[in-house]
Amino acid sequence: MVRDHFVENRPAGRAPVEGLDIGTGANLYPAMSMLPFCDTVSLVERSRPNREWLRAQRECYASFWNAYWRLLCKNSSEYAGIDLQYALKCQLQVRSGNIFRMPSRRFGIGTMFFVAESISDRESEFIQATEGFFGSLKVGAPFACAFMQESRGYTVGKIRYPAVSITKTDIEHCLADLVDDFQVTPVCSDKPLRPGYKGMILALGRAGKSRN
Ligand SMILES: C[S@@+](CC[C@H](N)C(=O)[O-])C[C@H]1O[C@@H](n2cnc3c(N)ncnc32)[C@H](O)[C@@H]1O
């Protein structure tokens, strides 16, 4: 769905396009989905160990990403002609940054996977983070966002990872204030990744609000 959305809504014009994946963590497939449509992809990540891991992946990516890349390439001329290792090395820019302090209207295509609802347990911060992401995209920029549905957060060892429990309706309300053109779709899975959440939700659309 993400791939087809980007193919159908590719950024227009001749100016170089800068892509954004906010809060990349250890997940390269959102950035991979943008490679055919931009000159550079900024991976904006707050955690230094994550940034170091991403820089290493840029130089020599782990073979498990091939399965994701094959899926993107299937029946798609946009992706199939690209040498993944070369593209990652030339296009990815790993940057330190904060979703709450993003530049205004800079990026021409963007992804945000499991970030706004997964970095805090405060609803106000979910909204601020979502505003930060959308405010950094140019008006008309295609975007893809994924959210955990009704997540209670989780604990690994002694570390508690917080979450804001959100539903499809919460996402629709939040996005309605920020963008004109979007669709929100629950993604069903037979096998949850962990207990404590009710599935995933995908939002696709184009950034910008006509009244802004
Ligand atoms: C739940 S993880 C999601 C990672 C990845 N996008 C994925 O799909 O698996 C949230 C990520 O956001 C990063 N993060 C936390 N606070 C942030 C902030 N204020 N600005 C940008 N990134 C942040 C974390 O370091 C972490 O990598």
PDBQT file of the ligand as one rigid body, heavy atoms in Angstrom, charges set to zero:
ROOT
HETATM    1  C1  LIG A 301       9.076   2.908  18.538  1.00  0.00    +0.000 C 
HETATM    2  S1  LIG A 301      10.530   3.404  17.743  1.00  0.00    +0.000 S 
HETATM    3  C2  LIG A 301      10.100   3.249  16.013  1.00  0.00    +0.000 C 
HETATM    4  C3  LIG A 301      11.301   2.993  15.176  1.00  0.00    +0.000 C 
HETATM    5  C4  LIG A 301      11.057   2.738  13.691  1.00  0.00    +0.000 C 
HETATM    6  N1  LIG A 301      10.502   3.899  13.016  1.00  0.00    +0.000 N 
HETATM    7  C5  LIG A 301      10.220   1.509  13.424  1.00  0.00    +0.000 C 
HETATM    8  O1  LIG A 301       9.355   1.556  12.551  1.00  0.00    +0.000 OA
HETATM    9  O2  LIG A 301      10.468   0.472  14.044  1.00  0.00    +0.000 OA
HETATM   10  C6  LIG A 301      10.548   5.173  17.982  1.00  0.00    +0.000 C 
HETATM   11  C7  LIG A 301      11.835   5.802  17.471  1.00  0.00    +0.000 C 
HETATM   12  O3  LIG A 301      11.747   7.218  17.645  1.00  0.00    +0.000 OA
HETATM   13  C8  LIG A 301      12.985   7.698  18.155  1.00  0.00    +0.000 C 
HETATM   14  N2  LIG A 301      12.686   8.932  18.907  1.00  0.00    +0.000 N 
HETATM   15  C9  LIG A 301      12.321   9.048  20.208  1.00  0.00    +0.000 A 
HETATM   16  N3  LIG A 301      12.109  10.338  20.526  1.00  0.00    +0.000 NA
HETATM   17  C10 LIG A 301      12.350  11.051  19.385  1.00  0.00    +0.000 A 
HETATM   18  C11 LIG A 301      12.318  12.426  19.073  1.00  0.00    +0.000 A 
HETATM   19  N4  LIG A 301      11.971  13.342  19.999  1.00  0.00    +0.000 N 
HETATM   20  N5  LIG A 301      12.614  12.817  17.809  1.00  0.00    +0.000 NA
HETATM   21  C12 LIG A 301      12.953  11.903  16.862  1.00  0.00    +0.000 A 
HETATM   22  N6  LIG A 301      13.017  10.576  17.112  1.00  0.00    +0.000 NA
HETATM   23  C13 LIG A 301      12.717  10.151  18.351  1.00  0.00    +0.000 A 
HETATM   24  C14 LIG A 301      13.488   6.570  19.039  1.00  0.00    +0.000 C 
HETATM   25  O4  LIG A 301      14.881   6.650  19.260  1.00  0.00    +0.000 OA
HETATM   26  C15 LIG A 301      13.087   5.355  18.220  1.00  0.00    +0.000 C 
HETATM   27  O5  LIG A 301      14.073   5.013  17.289  1.00  0.00    +0.000 OA
ENDROOT
TORSDOF 0
